[in-house]
């Protein structure tokens, strides 16, 4: 099977897919660059800076208030 048919996602990427939110929409809502959102979405070991993490988690909590940083990142 080809790599594009079985994409690997981070916990954040899988969650975003399950909510039906696109990377572009999330980037626009969170005021985080599309490239950074792409890294969050695809790279399992990527750890964002504290300011980026704050923006990301603020936006995540507008979708699901119960989510915590540990649900997405191994910090």
Order of alpha helices (4+ residues) and beta strands (2+ residues): alpha-alpha-alpha-alpha
